[in-house]
Every structure is written in structure tokens, then in C-alpha cells.
Amino acid sequence: MKTKQKKILPSLVILGIAVIGFLWLEGRSVGTYTVKTYVDGTTETRQFESLDEARSYMEQGEQRALVGPDGDVIDFTGSGIAVTPTDEVTYLFKDAALSERQSYVAGGTRLRLLERGNDHLKVRISGADVYVPLANMTLYPDALVERRGFYEVRDGDVYHTVEANDFLAGTFLVGPAGGAAPDRYYTENVRDVFASPYQFASIETPAPYGAAELDRFLETLADSPLKGKGAAFKDAEAKHGINAVFLLAVAGHESSYGTSAIARDKNNLFGFKATDDDPSGNAAAFETVEASIDAAARLFAEKYVTGAYARGPYPGNKQTGINIYYASDPYWGEKVAGTMYRIDRALGSAYYERIK
């Protein structure tokens, strides 16, 4: 019996090694990496046994994407976009060494990919050509981007449709089209194709409307606690030198004219200290809406017109203006400009005649 058992055990070991070897070879023969080539609307695919072989083939042609075993795009040639990690803000840097910060953007933001380095990407976003860390970015060649953000002209006005995560996504008014062509421009391909005059008008100039006229606009808003508060915006304008229409537009954008939960619970019209990870819990509280308006005007005057965050006294974008530091939303400046346009248009467009 002992002699027979000694013969069986080596046989089982040999058989096990053979099975493992067969499975390994079988896995290699299937090809775990795929390179897709996009030509005139068609897709050609080739599979490779190793990452190095697949990458080498990809680099020999244009409009090719390297796809890993899990189906994710690892790398590609030709034009494409990078998407920031969804659960954190991503800092934008002025240099490839990632040593000097320019701004920041929210999770899920799409960036036009301009260049690739070993540990960084050069990208374009909201008027700025900047650098971001390569780690944790998701890359897509243009051929795989199914839905695209775009600017377009509708009835003489410019609208921007944004494809992104959560609160960044949607369609919003930017401003009057002026002489812009009624074409569609993809978001990540442009810098400032449509620069609204409101987006780059100084907020240091007073609004051409008094408290009564602002109240006339506020009366048109359903269920807004700001009705009758026109004087509070004009008082803040007189005290701190910040345009009342701009202040009202920021309140309109940040809290839907005081109807958001944070505004109703804490009289916080401007999202002060409402961080992306816990907006309601971290938001500041004010005794009255007048106190919130005054605090916002003082902040813009002391920090953004002058002070540490001064990069231009206008809503702006991620290259210049208040949007650089005030909001992680790269299109905050456009959205505030569009809200200013709505308010001004409802009151007769006197402000537009001044700044156009």
C-alpha cells in the first residue's frame, strides 16, 4: 500500500502543474489587452498578450485606444478628454512641475487633454490652459465620448449644456449672443468663444437700478423670501462698492433667490462655508438675510476686488476673475453672468447698454 501511494502522489502533482500551465497558456492566447483603432466611423480591434506589446502597437498609429482587461481605457493617441476623480476636488497648476496652483475644479469635471507627461497632464478648462496630476484621472479618446457638452445660440442668446457629475451638469443661459455665429461648439474645445459682457464687467460699478426697481424684479419670483429686500442689496452696494445686480445674481445662483434649504434654515444666501462634502452641515448661519447680503458684499470687496483672491473684479472663469478661487464649478462665472442678464433684461437692459 505504501509503495502504491508514493506512485500516486507524484502523478497528482504533475497533473496539477500541467493543468495550471494549460490555464496560463489559455489565458495568454485569448489576449488580455485590446487596442482599438477608430477610422471613418468604424472600429478595428487587435488583442495582445502583454501591456508592453499593446502599448507599442497603440503608439504606432493615431486615434487608437488601449483598453485593459477590465474594459477601462488605459491610454490613447490622438485627441481626447480627462475626467477628474468624482469624490474630490482637483487642483489646477500653472506649471508642469505642479508647484504653483492656479485654481481648482469639482469632481467629475471634463478637461480637454492637450499634452501628456509621465506624472501630469496639460489640459484646458474654462479659459485656462493648466496642468493636473495624472494619477486618478480617467482618460477617454474623443471617439469614445458619447455625450458632449456644448455652447449654442438660441433666439439670440447663448446657452451652455454641460456634461459632468451631479450639480455641474445641465443647461444654463450664458448671455446675449451678440455677433456670435449660431453654431454648436463643444465645451472642451473652446476657451472663450462666447464671452458674455456680464461675465467680464467690473462689479465695482454701481447698478443702474434703485431699490424699488430691484423689488419689482423680486416680486416676480414665486415663494422667495427676498421679496421687498431690494434696499438691502442697494445698501450693501453703497457700503462696500459691490454691484447690486451682481450680488442679487449670486444669491439667485447659489440659493435660488433664498429658497434653498441652507438659505431658509440659516439665512445663508451665498453658500458661505458650504463645502462640497457637507454643504448643509458646514454652511455658515446669519441672523437675517440682510446680514448675509452685507457679509457677501464685504467678502467680495475685501478678498476678490482687492486682497488675497483678487484676480480681476468680475465673475470671470478659471483663467481670470472671481471664479478662480470662489467656486469649484468651472462655469460659475458663466452661470452668474447669465443670471445677471436675466435680471437686467427683466428691468429694461439699462445695465447691458452700459457694458456691451
SULBELTA-V331081 format. One record per backbone hydrogen bond with DSSP energy under -1.0 kcal/mol. CO is the residue of the C=O (numbers start at 1). NH is the residue of the N-H. E is the energy in kcal/mol with one decimal. If there is no record, write none. Layout:
co->CO nh->NH e->E
co->CO nh->NH e->E
//
This chain:
co->1 nh->5 e->-1.9
co->2 nh->6 e->-1.8
co->3 nh->7 e->-1.2
co->4 nh->8 e->-1.7
co->5 nh->9 e->-2.1
co->6 nh->10 e->-1.0
co->7 nh->11 e->-1.0
co->8 nh->12 e->-2.2
co->9 nh->13 e->-2.2
co->10 nh->14 e->-2.4
co->11 nh->15 e->-2.4
co->12 nh->16 e->-2.5
co->13 nh->17 e->-2.4
co->14 nh->18 e->-2.1
co->15 nh->19 e->-2.3
co->16 nh->20 e->-2.4
co->17 nh->21 e->-2.6
co->18 nh->22 e->-2.5
co->19 nh->23 e->-2.5
co->20 nh->24 e->-2.3
co->21 nh->25 e->-2.4
co->22 nh->26 e->-2.6
co->23 nh->27 e->-2.4
co->24 nh->28 e->-2.0
co->25 nh->29 e->-2.3
co->26 nh->30 e->-1.3
co->33 nh->48 e->-2.9
co->34 nh->67 e->-3.4
co->35 nh->46 e->-1.8
co->36 nh->65 e->-2.6
co->37 nh->44 e->-2.9
co->39 nh->42 e->-2.2
co->42 nh->39 e->-2.3
co->44 nh->37 e->-3.2
co->46 nh->35 e->-2.8
co->48 nh->33 e->-2.0
co->50 nh->54 e->-2.0
co->51 nh->55 e->-2.9
co->52 nh->56 e->-2.3
co->53 nh->57 e->-2.0
co->54 nh->58 e->-2.4
co->55 nh->59 e->-2.4
co->57 nh->60 e->-1.2
co->58 nh->61 e->-1.6
co->63 nh->38 e->-2.5
co->64 nh->77 e->-2.5
co->65 nh->36 e->-2.7
co->66 nh->74 e->-3.4
co->66 nh->75 e->-1.1
co->67 nh->34 e->-2.4
co->68 nh->71 e->-2.0
co->72 nh->68 e->-2.7
co->75 nh->66 e->-3.3
co->79 nh->142 e->-2.0
co->80 nh->113 e->-2.0
co->81 nh->140 e->-2.5
co->82 nh->111 e->-2.9
co->83 nh->138 e->-2.1
co->90 nh->105 e->-2.2
co->92 nh->102 e->-3.7
co->92 nh->103 e->-1.4
co->93 nh->131 e->-2.6
co->95 nh->98 e->-1.7
co->100 nh->94 e->-3.1
co->103 nh->92 e->-2.5
co->105 nh->90 e->-2.5
co->106 nh->109 e->-1.0
co->109 nh->84 e->-2.2
co->111 nh->82 e->-2.5
co->112 nh->124 e->-1.9
co->115 nh->122 e->-2.5
co->119 nh->134 e->-2.0
co->120 nh->117 e->-3.0
co->121 nh->132 e->-2.3
co->122 nh->114 e->-3.2
co->122 nh->115 e->-1.7
co->123 nh->130 e->-2.4
co->124 nh->112 e->-2.2
co->125 nh->128 e->-1.9
co->126 nh->318 e->-2.1
co->128 nh->125 e->-2.5
co->130 nh->123 e->-3.1
co->131 nh->93 e->-3.0
co->132 nh->121 e->-2.6
co->134 nh->137 e->-1.9
co->138 nh->83 e->-2.7
co->140 nh->81 e->-2.7
co->141 nh->144 e->-2.1
co->142 nh->145 e->-1.3
co->149 nh->187 e->-2.1
co->150 nh->161 e->-3.1
co->151 nh->185 e->-2.1
co->152 nh->159 e->-2.9
co->154 nh->157 e->-1.9
co->156 nh->177 e->-2.8
co->157 nh->154 e->-3.2
co->158 nh->174 e->-3.0
co->158 nh->175 e->-1.1
co->159 nh->152 e->-2.2
co->160 nh->172 e->-2.1
co->161 nh->150 e->-2.0
co->162 nh->170 e->-1.9
co->165 nh->168 e->-1.9
co->166 nh->169 e->-1.2
co->170 nh->162 e->-3.1
co->172 nh->160 e->-2.7
co->175 nh->158 e->-3.2
co->177 nh->180 e->-2.1
co->181 nh->183 e->-1.7
co->185 nh->151 e->-2.8
co->186 nh->189 e->-1.5
co->187 nh->190 e->-1.3
co->199 nh->316 e->-3.0
co->203 nh->243 e->-3.1
co->210 nh->214 e->-2.0
co->211 nh->215 e->-2.5
co->212 nh->216 e->-1.7
co->213 nh->217 e->-1.6
co->214 nh->218 e->-2.5
co->215 nh->219 e->-2.1
co->217 nh->220 e->-1.7
co->218 nh->221 e->-1.4
co->224 nh->227 e->-1.3
co->226 nh->229 e->-2.4
co->229 nh->233 e->-1.2
co->230 nh->234 e->-2.0
co->231 nh->235 e->-2.8
co->232 nh->236 e->-1.9
co->233 nh->237 e->-1.9
co->234 nh->238 e->-2.5
co->235 nh->239 e->-2.4
co->236 nh->240 e->-2.6
co->237 nh->241 e->-2.0
co->243 nh->247 e->-2.2
co->244 nh->248 e->-2.5
co->245 nh->249 e->-2.4
co->246 nh->250 e->-2.5
co->247 nh->251 e->-2.2
co->248 nh->252 e->-2.3
co->249 nh->253 e->-2.6
co->250 nh->254 e->-3.2
co->251 nh->255 e->-2.0
co->251 nh->257 e->-1.1
co->252 nh->256 e->-1.0
co->255 nh->259 e->-1.4
co->255 nh->260 e->-1.7
co->260 nh->264 e->-2.4
co->261 nh->265 e->-2.7
co->262 nh->266 e->-2.4
co->262 nh->268 e->-1.1
co->263 nh->267 e->-1.7
co->266 nh->286 e->-2.8
co->271 nh->274 e->-2.2
co->272 nh->284 e->-2.6
co->273 nh->275 e->-1.5
co->278 nh->282 e->-2.2
co->288 nh->292 e->-1.4
co->289 nh->293 e->-2.4
co->290 nh->294 e->-2.4
co->291 nh->295 e->-2.3
co->292 nh->296 e->-2.0
co->293 nh->297 e->-2.3
co->294 nh->298 e->-2.3
co->295 nh->299 e->-2.3
co->296 nh->300 e->-2.6
co->297 nh->301 e->-2.2
co->298 nh->302 e->-2.6
co->299 nh->303 e->-2.5
co->300 nh->304 e->-1.1
co->300 nh->305 e->-2.4
co->301 nh->306 e->-1.0
co->303 nh->309 e->-1.6
co->307 nh->310 e->-1.4
co->311 nh->321 e->-2.2
co->312 nh->314 e->-1.8
co->313 nh->203 e->-2.7
co->314 nh->322 e->-2.8
co->315 nh->323 e->-2.4
co->320 nh->317 e->-2.7
co->321 nh->324 e->-1.1
co->322 nh->325 e->-1.1
co->322 nh->326 e->-2.4
co->328 nh->106 e->-1.7
co->329 nh->332 e->-1.7
co->331 nh->335 e->-2.3
co->332 nh->336 e->-2.7
co->333 nh->337 e->-2.1
co->334 nh->338 e->-2.5
co->335 nh->339 e->-1.9
co->336 nh->340 e->-2.5
co->337 nh->341 e->-2.1
co->338 nh->342 e->-1.9
co->339 nh->343 e->-2.2
co->340 nh->344 e->-2.8
co->341 nh->345 e->-2.8
co->342 nh->346 e->-2.0
co->343 nh->347 e->-1.2
co->344 nh->349 e->-3.3
co->345 nh->348 e->-1.0
co->349 nh->353 e->-1.8
co->351 nh->355 e->-1.6
co->352 nh->356 e->-2.2
//
